[in-house]
Amino acid sequence: MSFHALRHTHASALIADGLNVVEVSRRMGHKNPIVTLNTYGHLFKRDDSAAARAIEKAMTGKPKS
Protein backbone atom coordinates (compact mmCIF):
# COMPACT_ATOMS: atom_id res chain seq x y z
CA MET A 1 0.00 0.00 0.00
CA SER A 2 1.37 3.40 -0.95
CA PHE A 3 1.68 6.25 1.52
CA HIS A 4 -1.00 8.15 -0.44
CA ALA A 5 -3.43 5.22 -0.18
CA LEU A 6 -2.72 4.86 3.54
CA ARG A 7 -3.34 8.58 4.06
CA HIS A 8 -6.63 8.41 2.13
CA THR A 9 -7.70 5.36 4.14
CA HIS A 10 -6.89 7.20 7.36
CA ALA A 11 -8.97 10.23 6.38
CA SER A 12 -11.82 8.01 5.18
CA ALA A 13 -11.90 6.15 8.49
CA LEU A 14 -12.01 9.40 10.47
CA ILE A 15 -14.90 10.69 8.36
CA ALA A 16 -16.78 7.38 8.58
CA ASP A 17 -16.45 7.54 12.37
CA GLY A 18 -18.21 10.91 12.40
CA LEU A 19 -15.38 13.40 12.87
CA ASN A 20 -16.23 16.83 11.49
CA VAL A 21 -14.33 18.46 8.66
CA VAL A 22 -12.30 20.74 10.95
CA GLU A 23 -11.06 17.79 13.02
CA VAL A 24 -10.15 15.79 9.92
CA SER A 25 -8.45 18.82 8.37
CA ARG A 26 -6.28 19.33 11.45
CA ARG A 27 -5.41 15.63 11.63
CA MET A 28 -4.43 15.57 7.96
CA GLY A 29 -2.37 18.76 8.28
CA HIS A 30 -4.34 20.59 5.61
CA LYS A 31 -3.98 24.35 5.34
CA ASN A 32 -7.72 24.76 5.95
CA PRO A 33 -10.96 22.71 5.90
CA ILE A 34 -11.65 23.75 2.28
CA VAL A 35 -8.71 21.59 1.18
CA THR A 36 -10.22 18.68 3.10
CA LEU A 37 -13.66 19.24 1.60
CA ASN A 38 -12.24 19.46 -1.91
CA THR A 39 -10.51 16.13 -1.44
CA TYR A 40 -12.88 14.17 0.81
CA GLY A 41 -16.18 16.05 0.59
CA HIS A 42 -17.90 13.13 -1.12
CA LEU A 43 -17.37 11.02 2.01
CA PHE A 44 -19.22 13.29 4.44
CA LYS A 45 -22.85 12.42 5.17
CA ARG A 46 -25.44 14.48 3.38
CA ASP A 47 -28.12 13.63 5.92
CA ASP A 48 -29.24 16.72 7.79
CA SER A 49 -31.67 15.04 10.17
CA ALA A 50 -29.49 15.94 13.18
CA ALA A 51 -29.57 19.60 12.12
CA ALA A 52 -33.34 19.41 11.65
CA ARG A 53 -33.76 17.96 15.15
CA ALA A 54 -31.52 20.63 16.65
CA ILE A 55 -33.45 23.52 15.12
CA GLU A 56 -36.77 21.89 16.04
CA LYS A 57 -35.60 21.65 19.64
CA ALA A 58 -34.31 25.24 19.62
CA MET A 59 -37.56 26.61 18.26
CA THR A 60 -40.02 24.54 20.29
CA GLY A 61 -38.04 23.63 23.37
CA LYS A 62 -38.48 19.94 22.70
CA PRO A 63 -37.18 17.48 20.12
CA LYS A 64 -39.50 16.16 17.44
CA SER A 65 -40.48 12.57 18.17
N, C-alpha and C positions, 0 to 999 in steps of 0.2 A: 504494500500500500504506500502510495506516495505521501509526502508531507502535506500536499495540497488536499488530497482526499481525506487524510486524517483530520485536518483542520475543518473541512466542510462537515465531516461526520460529527465532530465536536460541537460545532455551531448548531447543527440540525438536532442533536440530542438536547441541547439547552433549550431550544425553541419548543421542541416536542414536550419538554417537561414543564412548560408554562412560563419560562423567564420572559420578561418584557424586553423590548428592543434596546433600551438603554443598558440593561444588565448584560445582554449578549454583546452589544457594541463594546462595552468596557472590557469584557472578558477576551474579546477577539483583538483588542488593541486598535480598533478602528478610530479614525480621526473624529467621527461623529456618527450618530445613529442613522443618518441618511445613507452612509456607505453600507451599513448593515442592511438597511431596508432594500437598497438597490441590489444587493447580492442575495439576500435570504428572504425578502419580502413575501415570496410565494409560499413560504413555510408557515407563516403566522396565520392563526385562525382568523376566519372572516366572520365568525359568529359573534354577534353583538348582544346576545341575550343577557350577559352579565351587566353590560352597560344599561340595557333597558330596565333590568331589575333595580339597579342603583338609582336611576332617575325616578322610577316609580316610587321607590321608598323615600327619596328626598322630597318628592312633591306631595305624597299622601301620608307620610309618616309610618307606612307599613309596606312590606314587600307584597307583590302580587303573588297570589297562590296558584 
